[in-house]
Amino acid sequence: MVIKIDQVLPVLIHNDAIGDEVRNLRDILKKLGYNSNIYTRVTTEETISYTYLDKSIERIIIYHYSTWDETIEYILKLPCKKIFVYHNITPHYFYNDCNINTASALKKAREKLPELRDKFDFVITKSNYSAQELIENGYKNVYILPYVIDFNRYRIKYSEIPVPKNIKYKILYVGRVAPHKKVDELIKIFYFYCKNISTNSFLSIVGDYTDVEPYNKKLRRMISYLKLENVFFAGNSDLKTVSAYYNWADIFVIMSRHEGFCIPIVESMYFGLPVIAYNSSAIPETLGGTGILINNNNYPEIAEIIKECIDNKELKNKIINKQKERLKDFSYTKTTETFKNYIEKIIKL
């Protein structure tokens, strides 16, 4: 009999770290010979309503946890083996001023975390940083599986992107435009870059901002107040467009204060971009001793570091070469084999 291994989460989003991970794991499970579907509360053409999870059907459920949602209450009642995949929870206070519903769900997810420790048969998370959080909340036998990334997916024809020609310094940010990502600080850094170093510079911000409109408006006001012209918000972009921006850029910069892993760092490694990142949460772990970590908010100084990483070819190549070595730790072969081993382990439980 074919073993059924299904995944459950609130919603499956396009161009999203968790959404892409769920699709990748589904495809791997099918290649391994398992029957696998995706169940959500908000259904799409790719998913089935979680209410169709039949108690009478024997299966293993993989639940992806990053916020509180009614789906988890439902699956906990099902008499089957369950895997808890912890993607970490953004601190709710970042959203208090821009999306109270999101803030409430995040707060509840964090509060409920200790209660879930004995509800699952197997626990997986994405970094040692996140594993430590679980251990502090009483979880035992926590296993680590970095995000499964098939780098072949980036070998595609890139989209045309709206960036000016003949720009000397091309700075990139990829990720959600959300308060904890501190895009406002990146804009301030870019202001000093233009003021002190070169106006022949361009900042591309690639990522979704639809559910944090007050924060988005704050960023636009800041750009207007600082009289910055060479800043572009690309919005939620497909893989061809995101890849085009990585291929266009000279450097990747992120000032985020909370990351459970940070896939754009790994993508930047793949595209050969030096990474400058704020030293917070799982970021130093994902970098693994590569890139450049920032420990302060000295925006003029960070601007100078960006310039040095672009102009100093010896330094740039050294950073890129170290990042390429680190990238091997996230190879599709390695992460897929780890996932396969975990699945075999839970089947034997």
Protein Blocks (a to p, Z undefined) as FASTA:
>chain_A
ZZddddddfbdcehifklmmmmmmmmmmmmnopacddddfbdcfkbccfklmcfklgcdd
ddddfbdcfklmmmmmpccddddddebjadfklmmmmomklmmmmmmmmmmmmmmmmmpf
bdcdfbfklmmmmmmnopahiacddddddfklmmccdddddddehifbdcddeddddfkl
ommmmmmmmmmmmmmmomcbcdddeddfklmmmlmmmmmmmmmmnopabbccebjadfkl
mmmmmmmpmbdcdfbfbdfkopmlmmmmmnopacddddehjlmmmnnopajddfbfcfkl
mmmmmmmmmmmmmlmmmmmmmmmmmmmmmgfklmmmmmmmmmmmmmmZZ
